[in-house]
Amino acid sequence: MAATPPTPAPPRILLAGDAHGRLHQLFKRVKSVNQSTGPFHALLCVGQFFSPEGDAEGAPGDVAEYLEGRAAVPIPTYFIGDYGPAAPRLLSKAAAGARGFAPGGIEICPNLFWLRGSNGFTLHGLSVVYLSGKKGPGGPGCYSQDDVDALRALAEEPGIVDLFLTNEWPTGVVNGADNSNVPNRILDPHGYDPVVAELVAEIKPRYHIAGTKGVFYSREPYVNDSAAHVTRFIGLANVGNKEKQKFIHAISPTPASTMSSADIHAKPPNATLSPYAAPAKSVPMEEASKRPADNTDGQYWRYDVKRQRQGEAEGGRLCFKFTSSGSCPRGSKCHYRHDEEAVEHYQRNVCFDFLNKGKCERGPECKFAHSLSGDTSVGDAKPRSERRRVESSCWFCLSSPDVESHLVISIGEAYYCALAKGPLVPNHVLMIPVEHCPSTLMMPPEAEVELGRYKNALVKYFEKQGKTAVFFEWVSQHSRHANLQAVPVPFSKADAVNKIFHLAAKRLGFEFSVVNPDGAKAARESLISQSESKSSIFYVELPEGKILLRMIDGNEKFPAQFGREVLAGLLSMAERADWRNCKLTKEEEIKMVDDFKQDFHEFDPAE
């Protein structure tokens, strides 16, 4: 019998707080630790990496010596604190030379990597996720709403995140902890960020590492909501601080992807409840008060467009605004019904579709009650406030204040179409269920018929431009709201689509299964019959009608942007694989939508 190969030792990682430009002191300590207790595989730096002193033209600190090759970085080092007076100048060359995705960092000199924006990557088997920059008014050194949204999407991917790196501490992290013997600085509200608190509550990492508070703090592990594992928070002090607070810390975590279920479920005796057990309602980084006043009518845009198309009002339908809040800014001018009894039922957790239509097409997948009796309990239900919060913060729900209605190009009964934000190519379209549904494969048969009409219309529209359509969808166990993407590809590259997806799969170590190669309609029907509501899958519908399918295991880390990345490679535009590199102004987006609608008018099945 062959001997079982030994289990590889877990990676050994050093963590450091705000360097403040003191790289000589930091790396001297790293060399010492590495020689005495190493070797270590990497150093992860949180907090401000560059000096807080000086100006844009020149600053004290040692960074320039490493960038110019006069000093060497001893081990692979990754940093997220890309702010300070001289930071934009020192990083400008690296930023200009960066192309495409660089989730594992931009190498600004040998062994020194800048983790820009937000993303996730694998480091010696560990799943690492990061948010670079700090909260602020925007510009260099501040994270953006897009960075935050990208992490929220990443949080929906299957698998467990091992390390989450942020600069600022999450608001509320000390809730429920033993604070009897902690430095006063921890109780000072400075250096805390509520956005980070929301993100860590969604991502649920095994370790959360942060800087900026200037003090070392290792919190008791806490239990996560809806997750088996615990999270350990570690805050690190500044390099070379006068109080001799600990600024470097070593960990050696086994990657969650290789851990047994028993180890993942293990809870230390000092574990506490989650400090984020009741997170606040998700809001953009800008305060809600800064939104334009006309956004109060945001829920009506869908119905206004339908009335324009139909030439009539739908007075029999309930007003979502009034039903969900008890008031409506349109008052007596509202075209929808204001029903006090419906408000009471809604507050008791009755499904809005059930109240509005008398039925709910989501069936057993719906987590709300389908009864007007006093008993509104449903199986596996989350608290009402949490479910309503999810839908109100969903990017695609039409009742959400966050929906970007100016990108919408067509509205049907079960689906609406919108141009993609940060499109890979012009005319990159998303087909999105009107109602909150995590997968197009879970939609009812009549909705599938309408989706087929939209797909056929897009195929004809693209053909007029000398292109074919590639459709793909990523369905995660944690997906909130489905979107089936349609990307136009030139006819000259249509035959290569199948090959490049198979090649990309091989590079990631898996093979696609081919679903019913007898035609597009039959293939999709077969796909729907094979899909399970609790499974994570990726599939792509090829121009010739075949469907390539990947069923994803619970602990497998599958890239959420896989479809886009593959097509970016096919079209020789790797720099556009990340949608954040392709952002347009709102004025440009509005023009893009107007141009599309003008040309798509003759094909639009909703017209």
Secondary structure, DSSP 8 states (H G I E B T S, - for coil): ------------EEEE---TT-HHHHHHHHHHHHHHH---SEEEE-S--S-SSS-SS--SSSHHHHHTTSS--SS-EEE----STTHHHHHHHHHHH--S--TT-EEEETTEEE--SEEEEEETTEEEEEE-SBSSSSSTTB--HHHHHHHHHHHTSSS--SEEE-SSEETTTTTTS--TT--HHHHSSTTEEHHHHHHHHHH--SEEEE-SSSS-EE---EE-TT-SSEEEEEE---TT-TT----EEEE----GGGS-HHHHH---TT-B--TTSS------SS-GGGS-GGGGGGGGHHHHHHHHHHSS--TTSB-HHHHHHS--TTGGG-SSB--HHHHHHHHTTB-HHHHHHS--TTGGG--SB---SS----TT---HHHHHHHHHT-SS-TTSTT--GGGEEEE-SSEEEEE-SS-SSTT-EEEEESS--S-GGGS-HHHHHHHHHHHHHHHHHHHHTTEEEEEEEEE-TT--S--EEEEEEEGGGTTHHHHHHHHHHHHHT---EEE-TT-HHHHHHHHHHH--TT-EEEEEE-TTS-EEEEEE-TT----TTHHHHHHHHHTT-GGGSSGGGG---HHHHHHHHHHHHHHHTTT-TT-
